Amino acid sequence: MISERELYDRLVDLETQKLTLTADVNQLKADSKYDEDSCPQGLAKEDIKNIHAAAKLKSKLDYEEKKEAAQAVFKKYEELEQYND
């Protein structure tokens, strides 16, 4: 069994790592962003957003579930709006 203190210490460590990783992700995206002067070979903001979303799908291993859910939403929208009629 884990003590309250051990749980607390472990959670503090994990939350600190999470904050560091979030800062690293944000910096990587900022460093990759197109800027005429500092990063002319950089990527467009929208491309970075899509690449990040794709990376999340890959890392979470939930592509199929997300795809099915999105398709169900589009199907329901088309049905309710009589989109293809």
N, C-alpha and C positions, 0 to 999 in steps of 0.2 A: 504494500500500500504506500502511496505517496503522501507525504505530509503537506500541509497547507503551504509551508515555507518553500518546500521543494517545487511545488506546483507554481507558486508565485515566481520564484527565481527562473524557472524554465520558461514561463510565459513572458517574463520581462525580456529574456534573451531572444525569444522568437519574435516578439513584437519589435525589438530593436533591429533585428535582422530584416524584418519586413520593411521597416522605415528606410533602412539603408538601401535595400533592393529597389524600393519605389523611387528613391532619389536617383539611383543608378539608371533605371529605366527612363526616367524623365530626362536625365542628362544625355543619354544615348540618343533619344529622339530629338532633343534640341541640337545636338552635334550633327545630326543627319539632315536637318532641315535646310532647305535651299536659302541661301542669302547671296545676293549679287556680289557682295564684296568678300565676305569671309568664307563662304561655302558655295561657290558657283556650281559645283558638281552635285550639290545636295538634292534631296528629294522634296517633292511638294508635300505640304502639310496633309492633304487628303490621302496621298499614297502612304505616308508614315502611319496615319491612323488605320488604314486598311491592313498594312503589314503587321502592325501591332495586334489587331484583332485576329488575324490569321495565326499569328504566333500563339495567342491565347488558346485558340481552338486546338492547335497542335499539342500544346503543353497540357491541356486539360483532358485530352483524348475524348472530346465530346462532339466532334464534328457531325457525326451521323445524327445524334440527338438534336443538335441545334438546327441542322438542315431540315429534319422532319418537322420540328416545331415551326420553323419559319414557313415551310411549304403549307402546313396546315392553316396558318394565319392567312397567307395569301389566298388559299383556296376558299376560306370562309369569307374573306373580303370580296372576292370575285362573285361568290354566290349571293351575298347580301346586296351588293351593288349591281348585280346583273351585268357584270363587267364584259362578258363575252357574248352577250345576247344582242 
